[in-house]
Amino acid sequence: MAPRSRGCQECKARRIGCDLGTPSCRQCLITNRTCSGPVKGALIINETRSVTSRQRSARSRQVIRNQSPALIIQPPPRSFVLIAYTEKFFDGMTPVTKAKRARPWLVSVRMLPQRDKGPALDLAIEAAATAACGVATRDHDVLVQARRMYETVVASHYQHIACNHGAPTAGMFFTTVTLSLFESVDSTSVEAFVFHLTGARLMLMLAASVLSTLSMVSDILIYVQYQTLLAMIVTPAQYLATNPDPKLWTILGRLECVGLPSVMDRLVNHLFQFGDYFARFRLGSDHGTSTFLGVSGALELLLEEYAQEANQRNELLQWNLAGEMQYRDEITAITMAYFEAARILTMLTHPIEPSIYDVQMQNSSQSILDCVSFLSTKPTNCATLRIFFPLALVSLHGPLRLRAEARSALDTWILNSGFMGLHSILGQTATIRDGK
């Protein structure tokens, strides 16, 4: 039916609403027109075909519009690529176990209740995964997007820390670790890399009782450990600028192991004291010489204990097969590489007779390269990334004829793992050292 109205003739002619005011409606008063007043009596409705068909057509169009399915907005192809590389990135954080495949610690962190995450953890994980995707696909636009997300996370996260007056929360710790992970993938600066690692170490110490109840903390602790060892030898000045305490890892080791610490646990704790002394030595300080010599003396005893444990199980730690070194498993190869790294740090800080030095440095460096060659045939995961530390040590301080081989292996290893941020950090250090 056509619309009906008792409005004045002037408002009808102008096709505007009439308030039916008398003696004059409001619209006529405003426009200074003579108002005919509202229609009184019976209404005469125009029901001619031209009017009614026009009204029916308008209603039909509206019904069709309401019944039409909503347009489905298709995500761009880049979104699917990002999802695929996010899963691959999470798998790279999977710890090595002899049992069934463990859940990546990044996935465990992402599954925490929202109240435990804090304001920036989810975005930090997304930023790190986006950076990994950008590095893998060499997509500059994705890397720019990741950097913007990273900047947002840093601003929000450290504002949250500044407003917190109690002990660090689990969400704060996980966000800080994830920011250091971003720097490993796409470095913004060496200082930022060391800064986030320092924050993670301090939070571990301040909130050890709370964090020790979370199952994924031991895997995250491994990541923080090998990244800190790398910072000690690659960026000693930035590392010492944070006033580190190497004894911290003796305390934090309780978070990682249950019961008696393993040989690897004790070796890593020794290496932190080796690395700390090395960083101070490189900058002209002999702080902690007596402690260092005591730890150095215990190193060979620890290696003997490791070999005895294998003998009791009728196992070999390593053997030569057709000219190539083989190891019991990936963890054994990493452990042996760490023993050799400790020997190299000892030789660098306590020089011995040149002829003996050359032979021992050659043997230790070659042993690390043998470990890397063995690990290159295995899947890359969170644990095998620990090889960065001994391999970087050889590339920076090993015999001259082995440095190029170590750098080539390091470049290949980093390229396959996607940790191009470490490549940038190591590249800056190597350039400065070669310049000297």
C-alpha positions in Angstrom: 0.0 0.0 0.0 1.2 3.5 -0.8 2.4 5.6 2.2 -0.2 7.8 3.9 0.4 11.1 5.6 -1.6 14.0 7.2 1.2 16.4 6.8 0.7 19.9 5.3 0.9 20.4 1.5 4.1 22.4 1.8 6.0 19.5 3.6 4.6 16.9 1.2 5.8 18.9 -1.8 9.3 19.2 -0.3 9.1 15.5 0.8 10.1 16.2 4.4 8.6 15.1 7.7 5.8 17.3 9.1 5.2 17.6 12.8 1.4 18.4 12.1 1.7 21.6 14.2 -1.1 24.2 14.1 -1.7 26.8 12.9 1.7 26.3 11.3 4.1 23.4 11.4 7.7 23.8 12.5 9.2 23.4 9.1 7.0 26.1 7.6 7.9 28.5 10.5 11.6 27.9 9.9 11.4 28.6 6.2 8.9 31.4 6.6 6.2 29.7 4.4 2.5 29.8 4.6 1.4 26.5 6.2 -1.8 24.9 5.0 -2.0 22.9 8.2 -2.4 19.1 8.6 -5.0 17.3 6.5 -8.3 16.8 8.3 -11.0 14.4 7.5 -10.7 11.4 5.2 -7.4 10.7 3.5 -7.4 10.2 -0.3 -4.8 7.6 -1.0 -3.3 7.2 -4.5 -3.6 3.5 -5.4 -2.9 3.9 -9.1 -0.8 1.2 -10.7 2.2 3.5 -11.2 2.4 4.2 -7.4 1.7 0.7 -6.1 4.1 -1.0 -8.6 6.9 1.3 -7.6 6.4 0.5 -3.9 6.3 -3.2 -4.6 9.5 -3.0 -6.5 11.3 -1.2 -3.7 10.1 -3.8 -1.2 11.2 -6.7 -3.4 14.7 -5.3 -3.8 15.0 -5.0 -0.1 14.0 -8.6 0.5 16.5 -9.8 -2.1 19.2 -7.8 -0.5 18.4 -9.2 2.9 18.4 -12.8 1.7 21.6 -12.6 -0.3 24.5 -14.5 1.3 27.2 -12.2 2.8 30.4 -11.8 0.8 33.2 -14.1 2.2 36.4 -12.1 2.4 39.2 -14.4 1.3 42.5 -14.0 3.1 45.5 -13.1 1.0 47.8 -16.0 0.0 50.5 -14.5 2.3 48.3 -15.4 5.3 48.4 -19.1 4.5 52.2 -19.0 4.1 52.4 -17.3 7.5 50.3 -20.0 9.1 52.5 -22.7 7.6 55.8 -21.1 8.7 54.4 -20.4 12.2 53.9 -24.2 12.7 57.4 -24.8 11.4 58.8 -22.2 13.7 57.0 -23.8 16.7 58.4 -27.2 15.7 61.9 -25.7 15.8 61.4 -25.1 19.5 60.7 -28.8 20.2 63.1 -30.3 22.7 64.9 -33.5 22.0 63.7 -36.5 24.0 64.2 -40.3 23.6 60.5 -40.7 24.2 57.6 -39.5 22.0 57.8 -36.1 20.4 57.5 -33.4 23.1 55.3 -30.4 22.7 57.2 -27.2 21.6 57.6 -24.8 24.6 56.2 -21.9 22.5 53.0 -23.9 22.0 52.8 -24.6 25.8 53.3 -20.9 26.5 50.6 -19.9 24.0 48.2 -22.3 25.7 48.5 -20.7 29.1 45.3 -19.1 30.6 44.9 -15.5 29.4 45.2 -14.2 33.0 48.7 -15.6 33.2 50.0 -14.3 29.9 50.0 -10.5 30.5 49.2 -7.9 27.9 51.9 -8.6 25.3 52.8 -12.4 25.2 50.4 -13.4 22.4 51.6 -10.6 20.2 55.2 -11.3 21.0 54.8 -14.9 19.9 53.1 -13.7 16.7 55.8 -11.2 16.0 58.6 -13.8 16.4 56.7 -16.3 14.1 56.0 -13.6 11.6 59.7 -12.6 11.5 60.6 -16.3 11.0 58.2 -16.4 8.1 59.7 -13.2 6.6 63.2 -14.6 6.9 62.3 -18.0 5.4 60.4 -16.5 2.4 62.7 -13.4 2.1 59.6 -11.2 2.1 60.5 -7.7 3.1 56.9 -6.6 3.7 56.4 -9.4 6.2 59.6 -8.4 8.0 58.4 -4.8 8.2 55.1 -6.0 9.7 57.0 -8.2 12.2 59.2 -5.2 13.3 56.1 -3.1 13.8 54.6 -5.8 16.0 57.8 -6.1 17.9 57.9 -2.3 18.6 54.4 -2.5 19.9 55.2 -5.4 22.2 58.3 -3.8 23.6 56.4 -0.6 24.5 53.5 -2.5 26.1 55.6 -5.1 27.8 58.1 -2.7 29.6 55.3 -0.3 30.5 53.6 -3.3 32.2 56.9 -4.2 34.0 57.3 -0.6 35.2 53.8 -0.6 36.7 54.3 -3.9 38.4 55.5 -3.5 42.0 55.7 -7.2 42.9 57.8 -10.2 41.8 57.9 -10.8 38.0 55.0 -12.9 36.7 55.2 -15.9 34.4 53.8 -13.8 31.6 56.5 -11.2 32.0 59.2 -13.9 31.9 57.8 -15.6 28.8 57.3 -12.3 27.0 60.9 -11.3 27.7 62.3 -14.7 26.5 60.1 -14.4 23.3 61.6 -10.9 22.6 65.1 -12.4 22.8 63.9 -15.1 20.4 62.8 -12.4 18.0 66.2 -10.8 18.2 67.7 -14.2 17.3 65.5 -14.4 14.2 65.6 -10.8 13.1 68.1 -8.7 15.1 67.4 -5.1 15.6 70.7 -4.5 17.6 73.3 -6.4 19.6 72.3 -4.4 22.6 68.7 -5.4 22.4 69.7 -9.1 22.1 71.7 -8.9 25.3 69.2 -6.7 27.1 66.3 -9.2 26.7 68.5 -12.1 27.8 69.6 -10.1 30.9 66.0 -9.4 31.7 65.1 -13.1 31.4 68.0 -14.1 33.7 67.0 -11.6 36.4 63.3 -12.6 36.2 64.4 -16.3 36.6 66.3 -15.4 39.7 63.5 -13.2 41.2 60.6 -15.6 40.4 62.3 -19.0 40.6 59.8 -20.4 43.1 56.8 -19.5 40.9 58.4 -20.5 37.6 59.7 -23.8 38.9 56.1 -25.1 39.0 55.6 -24.7 35.2 56.5 -27.7 33.1 57.9 -25.8 30.1 60.4 -23.7 32.1 63.2 -26.3 31.9 63.1 -26.2 28.1 63.1 -22.4 28.1 66.0 -22.4 30.6 68.1 -24.4 28.0 67.3 -21.8 25.4 68.3 -18.9 27.7 71.5 -20.7 28.7 72.9 -21.3 25.3 72.0 -17.8 24.1 73.8 -16.3 27.1 76.9 -18.4 26.5 76.9 -17.1 22.9 76.6 -13.5 24.2 79.6 -14.0 26.5 82.0 -14.8 23.7 80.4 -12.8 20.8 79.5 -9.6 22.7 81.6 -9.6 25.9 81.3 -5.8 26.3 77.5 -5.8 26.1 77.3 -8.8 28.3 79.5 -7.3 31.1 77.6 -4.0 30.8 74.6 -5.8 32.5 76.6 -6.6 35.7 76.1 -10.4 35.3 76.6 -12.9 38.1 77.8 -16.3 36.8 76.8 -18.0 40.0 73.2 -17.3 39.0 73.2 -20.5 36.9 74.2 -22.7 39.8 71.0 -21.5 41.5 68.8 -21.7 38.4 70.1 -25.2 37.6 67.7 -26.5 40.1 64.8 -25.5 37.9 66.1 -27.6 35.0 67.0 -30.9 36.7 65.2 -33.2 39.1 67.3 -35.0 41.6 71.1 -35.1 41.0 72.3 -32.9 38.2 73.6 -34.7 35.1 77.1 -34.3 33.6 75.7 -31.9 31.0 74.0 -29.8 33.8 77.3 -29.5 35.7 79.3 -28.9 32.5 77.0 -26.0 31.5 77.4 -24.5 35.0 81.1 -24.7 34.6 81.0 -23.1 31.2 79.2 -20.1 32.6 82.1 -19.5 34.9 84.5 -20.1 32.0 82.5 -17.7 29.7 82.2 -15.0 32.4 86.0 -15.1 33.0 86.7 -15.1 29.3 84.5 -12.0 28.8 86.3 -10.2 31.6 89.7 -11.4 30.4 89.0 -10.0 26.9 88.3 -6.6 28.4 91.5 -6.6 30.5 90.1 -7.8 33.9 91.5 -10.8 35.7 88.6 -11.0 38.1 87.9 -14.6 39.4 91.3 -16.2 38.3 91.4 -18.5 41.3 87.8 -19.7 40.7 88.5 -20.2 37.1 91.6 -22.4 37.8 89.5 -24.5 40.2 86.8 -25.1 37.6 89.4 -25.9 35.0 90.8 -28.6 37.1 87.4 -30.2 37.5 86.8 -30.3 33.8 88.8 -33.4 32.9 87.4 -35.3 35.9 83.9 -34.5 34.6 84.8 -35.8 31.2 86.1 -39.0 32.7 82.9 -39.5 34.7 80.9 -39.0 31.4 83.0 -41.7 29.7 82.6 -44.1 32.7 78.8 -43.7 32.6 78.8 -44.7 29.0 81.1 -47.7 29.7 78.8 -48.9 32.4 76.1 -49.1 29.8 78.4 -50.8 27.2 78.1 -47.7 25.0 80.6 -45.7 23.0 80.5 -41.9 23.1 82.1 -41.5 19.7 83.8 -43.6 17.0 85.3 -43.2 13.6 83.4 -44.7 10.7 84.9 -44.5 7.2 86.8 -41.3 8.1 83.8 -39.6 9.8 83.1 -39.2 13.5 79.9 -40.8 14.8 78.3 -40.2 18.1 75.9 -42.0 20.3 73.1 -39.4 19.7 72.7 -35.7 19.2 72.9 -34.8 22.9 76.2 -36.7 23.1 77.6 -34.8 20.2 76.6 -31.5 21.8 78.1 -32.5 25.1 81.4 -33.4 23.5 81.5 -30.1 21.6 80.9 -28.3 24.9 83.8 -30.1 26.6 86.0 -29.0 23.7 84.7 -25.4 23.9 85.7 -25.3 27.6 89.2 -26.5 26.6 89.4 -23.7 24.0 88.4 -21.1 26.6 91.0 -22.4 28.9 93.7 -22.0 26.3 92.6 -18.6 25.3 92.8 -17.2 28.8 95.8 -19.2 30.1 98.3 -19.4 27.3 100.6 -22.4 27.3 103.7 -23.3 25.3 103.1 -22.4 21.6 103.8 -25.8 20.2 101.4 -27.5 22.7 98.8 -24.6 22.2 98.7 -25.1 18.4 98.2 -28.9 18.6 95.5 -28.7 21.3 93.7 -25.8 19.7 93.7 -27.7 16.4 92.4 -30.9 18.0 89.6 -29.2 20.0 88.5 -27.0 17.0 88.4 -30.0 14.7 86.5 -32.0 17.2 83.8 -29.3 17.3 83.6 -29.3 13.5 83.2 -33.1 13.6 80.3 -32.7 16.0 78.7 -30.1 13.7 79.1 -32.4 10.7 77.3 -35.2 12.6 74.5 -32.9 13.7 74.0 -31.6 10.2 72.5 -34.9 9.3 69.9 -34.7 12.1 66.7 -32.6 12.2 67.2 -29.1 13.6 65.4 -28.5 16.9 65.6 -26.5 20.1 68.4 -28.6 21.6 70.6 -28.9 18.6 70.6 -25.1 18.3 73.0 -25.1 21.2 75.8 -26.0 18.8 75.9 -22.2 17.9 78.1 -21.5 20.9 81.0 -23.8 20.3 80.9 -23.3 16.5 81.0 -19.5 17.0 83.9 -19.9 19.3 85.9 -21.7 16.6 84.9 -19.2 13.9 86.2 -16.3 16.1 89.1 -17.8 18.0 90.1 -21.1 16.4 93.1 -21.8 14.2 93.2 -19.5 11.2 92.9 -22.4 8.7 89.7 -23.7 10.5 88.0 -20.4 11.0 86.7 -20.2 7.4 85.4 -23.7 7.6 83.7 -22.9 10.9 82.1 -19.7 9.5 80.8 -21.6 6.5 79.3 -24.3 8.7 77.8 -21.6 10.9 76.3 -19.8 8.0 74.7 -23.0 6.7 73.5 -24.0 10.2 71.9 -20.6 10.8 70.4 -20.5 7.3 68.7 -23.9 7.8 67.4 -23.0 11.3 66.1 -19.5 10.3 68.0 -17.7 13.1 69.3 -14.9 10.8 69.4 -12.5 13.7 72.3 -14.5 15.2 73.9 -14.4 11.7 73.8 -10.6 11.8 75.2 -10.4 15.4 78.0 -12.9 14.6 78.7 -11.1 11.4 79.2 -7.7 13.2 81.6 -9.4 15.7 83.6 -11.2 13.0 84.0 -7.9 11.0 85.2 -6.0 14.1 87.7 -8.8 15.0 89.0 -9.1 11.4 89.4 -5.3 11.3 91.7 -5.5 14.3 
